Amino acid sequence: MALVSTDWSITAGGDVRYDGPAHGVADATYATTIELHRWLQDLADDASASGDDLLDITDTTPSERNGTDNNITLYDPYNIDQTAAEHLYDGSITQSGGDDIWDGFVNYGTEGINIQILQNGDYETNDFWNSTPDGETGGSGLNRNLASGISHRFMLKVRTAGVDIDGRRVIGMSRELGKTYSEFKSTTSRGNNTLALVNAIDLNNTTDKGTIEGWGSIVNIEGYRTMDVDINSVNEHYYSEYDKGTQSINELYEYVKMQTAYDRVGTMYGIDGKIFRGITHEVQIDTPTGTFDAFEEITWGAGATAGMGQMLAINSVSAGTALWMQLLTGVVPTDGETITGGTSGATVDMDTNITERTVSPVIIGASTGSAIIGAYGFGVEALDLSASDKVFSLEDAGTPVIPPDYKETKVSGIIDGDRVLVGPNGGGTTLQDDQLAVSTEITSGATSIIMKSGLETIGTGTQFGTDCPSGTGESCLRVLDDAGVFWRIPYTAVIHGSGIATFTVSSGDTTGLTAAVDNDGFLAYIDDAEAGGNEEIEYTTVYDSARSLFVRVRDGGGTPIKTFEGSVSLGGSISAIRGSDS
């Protein structure tokens, strides 16, 4: 679209202004920077000024082309304002002796893409570049050229009053729910700067926003989190711990995308979710003073060395040796530079090393539809992950942490008052109550019980490894005492050895229990009375090998039923049949 002279004016003071229809209004017009220059020079060679274009041969030269059609300088007193800049594209405008600069941006990307700009640590709410004049077709985006694969062309102010805005650093982002996310960083130069933002239909993000916002069971603990995702007895650390609640792992992916979508209202780690990008830098630190918050704004330096970030995690709030942040403005700290917490006032010094980390456009990482490939440092509650998922800890950005194969076994069709027992299946539909045997004589009050294999070999995994249940809540160990009664014994830990397993029980749980060597025992994967009004009861454990489980459900109280017995495979589900016994 060529410059429409009736939409522009020049005052005697040199103000070059766009007076035509606004964005989104029919007949709004746009011009390239070279067209503006040609128009000004055409007026400047007139014999005398006329109308609202007060420029002629008697005036000083208004503009100059600097080597290319995409780099134009306006000479004092000639100047444009922001409105005029929004109706120009395909180049840069420099004015006020270099004190004010608008640089051009071109996006080679998807038709109809919605682009957001992050500049100087903030989200540009005046996204005029996504406007489309009435009557135009082909998707949003100013000055697009679909034949050339161009979705947007516009100018953005990068220098004002003689100071570069955040060093002319700009981040273009596309975060539209239902589409793939992308981002592109640029430190601008004169002319056109490429954004290269694309989006496409995200086949793993098809749920509408309203539904996602209703998934209230998903929660996150923000800050430095300790987990042993691969259960190798060595803890890893992350800057989040998402609990997906009752949602699937792909629904967690959709939820996290929604939290950072361009139209989202809400904060993450103390900053606007729309600009939250995750960890950009890992910083080694020393000389701590005071106590940091779990996450907070941090600042350092002054003048050209000044910077600001949002700390997302620190490995100790009072004695930290490393912190992880999202850089918001300025440059990263240098060795020995003091970093100060904006809320806490605590300080540390940068210690030699700072590592820039790759940012994932979607902060959780990628989804396959049934599993996630996590972004650096993004943590999910260990039991919410499967062997198909991969996460990357703060300690090692290059090596995936692979969770074990968790299996959830469910018994449904139960009500308050039901007693549910799930144990090893001895064949057909029988309880294998001799799965284990007492290895060392048990005496009253014992806090440690050592069991050996009965008719079945105990797994050799680490603490809480293989498919041995946790022993707390609804699971336990059952041991036959010398009087012929199976005791129910909750335990807090189990350590597997060679052919034996040592169970740690709470003091008092075995008061009165005596059991000789070789007395029978078994693992009760579920052994509890339902009292929460749930219609199902389940347990989660690590899959070791195929296992058949015996299931018994009884209710002889207010709603008596005939005993239900059945079998279920580890990781499967079974529904109790409630035959009345009244």
N, C-alpha and C positions, 0 to 999 in steps of 0.2 A: 504494500500500500504506500503510495507516494505521499509526500507531505502535502496537506491541504492548507493552502495559505490562509484561507478564511478562518481556520481554527487556531491560528497563531497570531501573536502581536508582539511589538517591540516598543517599549516606552523610551522617552527621551533620556532617561537615566540608564538605559541599557538592559532593562528587564525583559528577557525573552520568555513569553508565557504561552501555555496552551490554554485556549479558551473554548475548545470544542466540547462535544458530549462526553460525559464521564464513562468510566469502565462499565461494561454491561449494558450500556444504553445504545439504542440503535444509532448508527452513523458515527460512533466514536472512531477517531482516526489515530494512526500511529505512523511514525516516520523513522527512517534510519538516521544514524548520526551523520553520515555523509550527506544525506538529503537536507538535514538542518544546515550544515555548513554551506552547501550549494545555494540554498535559499537566502541565507544571510549575505553571501557574497553577491548574489544577484541583486539584492536590495542595495548593497553598498556601492554598486556602480551606477545607481540611478542619479539623475541630475538633482532631484530634490525629493525629500520624503513626502509621503502622502498617507492619508487615513490613519490607521493605528499602527503602521509600520514606520516608526520614526528613525529611519536609517537611510543615508545617501552618501554620495561621493565626498561630502565635506567631513564625514565622521571618521574616526579611527578605524582601523581594520578590526572587524568583529571576531573573526575566527581563522583558524589555520588547520590544514590537514597535515598531520605529522607522519609522513612516510607512507601511511596506508589509509584506506577509506574508513578504517575502524578505529582511528585514534584522532580525536578532534580536540583542539584547545580553543576555549573562548577567552579573548583578551578583555581586560578591564576597560570599561565598566560592564561589559556584556556578561550576562549570567542567566542560568535557568534555575527553577525551583524544583521541589520534589514532584509536584504535579506534572510539570513539563518532562521531567526525567522518566516518569512512568509511561509517557507516550512516545519515548524514543527507544531504539534498540539497535543491535548489530554494531556495537562498538563502545568506546569510552568517551566521556566528556570530562575535560579538566578545565577548571576556572579559578579565579581569584589568585592568580599567580602560583597555582599548584596547591593551594590550601584546601580545595574541595574537588573531589574526584568521584565520578560514577563510573564503574566498570561494567562491561557487558557480560552477559551469561547466555550460553546456548545449551539446551538440553537435547542431546541425541537419544531419544528414548521412546517409550510407549505412547501411542496416541491416547489422549485423555488422562494421562497421569497427573495426579495432584502432587505438587511440589511444595515442600516446606523448607524454609531457610533458618538455620541456626547461626546467629551472628552475635559476637560479644557476649556469649554465655546466655543468650536469651532467644526466645522463639519469636520470629517476626510475624505479628498478627495481621499486618497489612499485606496480605498475600495477593496483591493486585495482579501478579503474573499468572494467576490461575483464572482470571476473568476471561469471558468470551463476549464480544459485542453481539447484541441481538442480531439474528438473521444469519450468523455464521454457523457452519456445521462442521462436524469432524472431531468433536471432543473439546475439552477445555484446554487453555494454554494460549497466551498472547503471542501473536506474530509467528505462529507455527507454520511450518512448511512440510506437510506430510509426505510430499514426493521425495524430499531429501531426508526424511526420518527425523525431522526437527519438531519437537513438541512445544518448546517455549523459547522465546528470545526476549530479553529484558535487560534493564540496567539496575544496579544496586549501588547505593552510596557506600564507599569504602574508606573515604578520608573526609574529615570535616574540621574546619578551623585550624588547619595545619597539622592535624594529628591523624595517623592511620587508625581506623576503627579495629581494635584488637589485631593490629599488625596486618590488616587486610585478610585475615583468616575467615573463611566462610565454609559452613558445612551444609550441603544440600541433602535433603532427606525426602523419602517417599514412604509414608506409613499409613496406608489406607487399609482398614480391616477388610479381609477377604482377598487381598492382593498380596503378592510377595513384597517384602520391605527391601529398601536399598538406601545407601548413603554414599556421598562423594565429597571429599575434602578438597579445598582449593585455597591457595594463597594467590590472590589475584594479581594480574599484570594488565597493562593497557591492551584494549581490544576486546576480543571475545574469550571468555573463560568457559571451558567445558564442564558440565555437571555429570553427564553420562548416567542419569537415573532412569531405571526401568522398573516396571511392575507388570505382573501377569496374574491371572487367576491362581490363587493358592488353593489347590485341591485338598489341603489339610486344614483349611480355615474356611469352612462353609457355613458355620453357625452364625445366626444374626446377632447383632450387638446386644439387643435386649435380653436374649436368652443367656448369653455369656455373663452379663452383669448380674444375673440371678443365681449364679453358681457361688453361693455364699459359703460353701464348705472349704473353698480354697483359701489358705492363709499362708503368709510368709513371715519368717523371723529374720529381720534385717540385721546386718552386721556380720562379724567374724563368727563362723559356725564350724564346729568340730564334728566330724562324722567318720565312720569307718565303712564306706560304701561297699568295698570289695571284701569286707570281713577278713582281712589278713592280719588283724591285731595291730595295724599301724594306722593311726588316724590321719585323715586328710582334712583340709580346711577349704571353706568356700565363703562367699560373701552373701549367700542367701541360703535359706532352707525352706523350700516350698513344700507344703503338705497339700496334695491334690484332693484330699477329702474323698468324696464319693465320685469324683469325676475320673475319666480315663486320662492316660498320659497325653494323648493328643488334645484332649479338652484343656489340660493345663497349658499346652502350647498356645491354644487359641486365647485362653484367658490372659496370658502374659502379653500376647500381641495386643489385645484390647487395652491393657494397662498403659501402653506406649503409643497408641494410635494418635493421629494428628488432631482428632477432635475429642480426645479424652480430657476430662476434668478430674484432676486428682494428682497427688504427689507420690513419689517413690524416693525413699532415702532422703527426704527433705527437699527435693527439687521437683519441678513440674515433670510429670510422667512423659509429656510430649518430647522433652529434650533429654530424657534419661537414655544413656547409651551403654551403660555398664562400665567395666574397668577399662580405662585407657592406659594407665601407667601403674607399675609396681615400684615402690620407692623404698630403698633401704634407709633406715634412720637410726640415730643414736641420741644421747644426751637428753633424755626425756625429763620434762618438768610438768607437774600437775597431772590431771586426769582427763583424758579425752572422752567425749561421748562415743557411743558405738558407731555413729556416723554423724558427720557435720561438715559445714563449710570450712575450708582451710585456705590460708593465704600465705604468701611469701614474697620477698623482694620488694623493690621500689623502682619506679621509672621503667626503663627498658627491660629490667629483670623481674618485674612484677608478674605474679600469676595468681590465679584463683582456681580451686577445684572443689569437688565434693568428695570427701573421704567416705568410702563405702565400707571399709573394714580396716581394722588395725589389730595386730596379733596380741597386743596387750594395751589396754587403755592407759596404764600408768607406767609401763616399762617396755614399750614397744620397740621392736627392731625392724619392723616392716609395716607399711601401710599400702592400701590400694585405693586409687581414686579415679574419678572421671575429671579430666582437665576441662575447665569451663572457659577461662580466658587467659591470655598471656602465654608466657613460656614456662617450661618446667623448671623446678628448683635445681640449683647447682650444688656441688659438694660444699658442705658447711653452712649452707643457707638455712635460716631458721624458718620452720613451718609452724603456724599458729592456728589453733582451733578457734573458729569464729564464735562459737557458743561457749565452749568450756574455758577458753583462754590458755589451755595447755600448749606446750611447745615441744618440738623435737627438731633436731638438725638433720638435714639430708646427709646421708653417709655414702659418698662415693658413687654408688650404682643406682641408676634409675632405668627401668626397662619398659619400653612402649609395648603394649599388648594389642593384638589384633581384635578389633571390635566386630561383633556379629550384628548385622542389620536388625535381626530379631534377637533381643537380649538373652532369650533362653537357648538359642541355637537353632537347629533345624529339626523338623519332624518328618519321619517316614510315614506317618499315619498311625503306626503302632508302637513307635519308639522315638526317643529323642537322641540327637547327637549334640551334646551340650556345648554352650559357649564357655570361654575361659572363666573359671571361678564361679559359675552359676551352679548352685547346689539345690538338690531335691531330696526330700526325706528318703533315707535309704530304703525303707520298706515300700516306697512308692515306685521304685525302679525295678526293672526286670533285666535279665541277662542280655536282652537286645539293646538296652540303653547304654549310652556312653556319656560320662561326664569328665570334666577336666578340672583338677584341683588348683588352688592358688600356688601350690608348690611346684607344679609341673604342667606347663601349658601345652607340651607336646605329646604327653603320654596319656591315653584315655584310661580312666578308672572304670573297670567293668564290674557291674554288680553281679552277685550270684543269681541263680535262677530261683526267685521266690515263687512259691505256690500258695494260693489261698484255698483252703478247703472249707466248704460251707454246708451247714445243716439247716434247712429251712422248714417252714410249716410248724414252728414251735410257738408257744405262748407263755405268758407268765406262769410260773409254777412248775414248768417242765424241767426234768432233770435229764441232762444230755451227757452221754459218755461216748467218746471216740478213742479207740485204742487199736493196737495191732490186730489184724485179722488172722486167726489161726487156721483158716480154711473154711470154705463155704460161708457161713455166717456165724462164726464163733469168735469169742474174745480169746486172744492169745495172751493169757495172764502169766505165762512163763517166758516172756520175751527176754527178760533179764534175770539175774540171780545175784543174791548178796555175796559180795567178794570178801568183805571184812565184817565181822560180827558187829551188829548195831546195838548200842546200849542207850538207855533213856537219856534224853537231852542232847543227843549227838547233833552237832552242827555240820557235820560232813558225812556223807554216805557214799561208799564206794561199791559200785555195782559192776558185775562182769556179764559177759554174754551168757544168755540162757540157751535158747534154741536159735538165737539170731546174733550175728556179730554187730557190735556197736560201731558206728562210723568213726572215722579217725580225723575228723575236721577239728578246727580250733574251737575256742569257747563260743557257744551258741552256733556252732557250725553244723553242717549236713542238715538233716531234717529233724533233728532233735528240737522239740519246742522250747520256748524260753523259760517255762516253769513258773511264770507269774501270771496273774489274771485267771484265765480259764483252763490253763494246762498245769500239769503237775507230774510227780513221780508217784506210783503206787507200789508199796512194799508189803508183802505178807508177813505179819508178825508171828511170834511163836504160839499165839493162841488161835491162829487160823483166820485173822482179820486183815484185809488189805487196807493199810493206812494211806490216806491222801496227804502227800507231802509236797507243798510248793517249794521251789528252789529258786535261787537268784542267779546261779551260774552253774555251768557244767563244763568241765575240762576233760577232754577225751585223751586217753593214753593208748597203750598197746593192749587192746582187749579189755580195758576197763574204762570206767567213766566215774569221775568224782563230782558229786552234786553238793553244792553249798546251800544249806537250808537255814532258815531263821531260827534263832534261839527260842526254844519252847515248842516248836512245831513237832518235835519228836519226844516230848516228855511222856514217859510211860511206854515208849516203843522199845521192844527187844526183838531182835531177829537174828537167827543163827545163819552162819555161812550156808549158801546154796538155797536159802528161802527164795521163793519166786518174787518177781516184780515186773512191772511194765510201765511204759510211758503212756500217760493219758493225755492225748493231744487236745481234747476238750473234755473237761470233767467239772461241770458246773450246773447250777440251777439258774434258769432264765428268770431275771427279775427286772428287766429294763423295758418290757413291752415290745421287744423286737420280734420280728417274725423269722429271723435267722440268726445263727450264731456261727462264727468262723474263727479259724486260726491261720496265721501265715508263718511259713517256715521255708527253709532253703531246700530245694529239691536235690536229693542225693541219688536216688534211683526209684524205679517204679515200686509203689507200695500199696497194698490193699489194706484198707482200714475198716474196722468193725464199728458200727453205729448202733447205739441203744438210746431210745427216748421213752421216758416214763412220766406219768402224772397220775398219782393216786389220791390227789387232794380234791380241791373244789371242782375240777373238771376232769374226772378220772377217764383215762383212756387205756386201751389194751397196750401192753408193751409193744413198741415198734422196734424191730431189729432189721438191719440191712448192712450193706457194704458199699464203700465208695473208694475210688482211687485217690491217692494224694493229689491235691490240686483240683479235685472235682467237686461236685455238689450233689446233695441228696435231699429229698423232701420227705419229712415224716408223715406217715399216714395215721390220721387221728381217729382210730376206731373206738367208739364210745364203750366204756366199761361200766355203764350205769343202767 
